[in-house]
């Protein structure tokens, strides 16, 4: 596979590889033009298997200040601090990759209005604020009604500075304190609300807001459903409903669960969901427009670049980019 290590990031974002590849067994009937820029396809930005610093499992991409931030964690496969890996990491504008903090294991990341990042701290089961250099600023949330959180996974920041996050109880705690899985909302004043019933979701995972902030979309990785909720004025949720049904991967047509992970959204309201079948693009009506198969199974994605038409995709120990026709929503939302 070609290595792009020495090319600047902003150059890589406009390069194309071979055209997009589709999982034929799951490809939906094509009703609209492709979301992928014509003549382009996935471009390898960084290979954490062959380059240093090494990567184990990448997640939580975030675009901030012209740089791509992402999480790399290994704590579920290797003892913590047994390897020289991140932590939160960054791909600089010149294409170099840098570890920001070796003392953390993070998952979801999202820019805040003050120029810092909100992060799901999966090592200590909490939501934290960190600087762009990876320094801990403060703990934003770690307990709900006296009970410790059990493994915040993904998050999204709303227009008011509030934070929605999922807790699928994925921590390594021997004793879970929460009575079940749930989605939470940390309002701008710092009060934490539970916005779904306990255990109504098997594994609440990726979450994203519609461009107008009025709808929250959510993956339940134990099913094939992408759910939608109305967002109330106070940030609480109502009218839970099935928004879309994800397709199974071509190599596992009888899969019992989607294992859907992170998600993002473009300015037209199309949702991009990272799944083992590829990036599944769903229009605002809940119809899957197309499935973009990646060279490596994706875990999450985010829009970035000067024109916000580059989709950055975290794929296990690799990072890819993909040029799109429609720009994505920028975070934090204005």
Secondary structure, 3 states (H helix, E strand, C coil): CCCCCCCCHHHHCCCCCCCCECCCCCCCCCCCCCCECCCCCCEEEEECCCCCCCCCEEEEEEEECCEEEEEEECCCCCCCCCCCCCCEEEECCCCCEEECCCCCCEEEEEECCCCCEEEEECCCCEEEEECCCCCEEEEEECEECCEECCCEEEEEECCCCCEEEEECCCCCCCCCCCCCCEEEEECCCCCEEECCCCCCCCCEEEEEECCCCCEEEEEECCCCEEEEEEECCCCCEEEEEEEEECCCCCCCCCCCCCCCCCEEEECCCCEEEEECCEEEEECCCCCEEEEEECCCCCCEEEEECCCCCEEEEEECCEEEEEEECCCECCCCCC
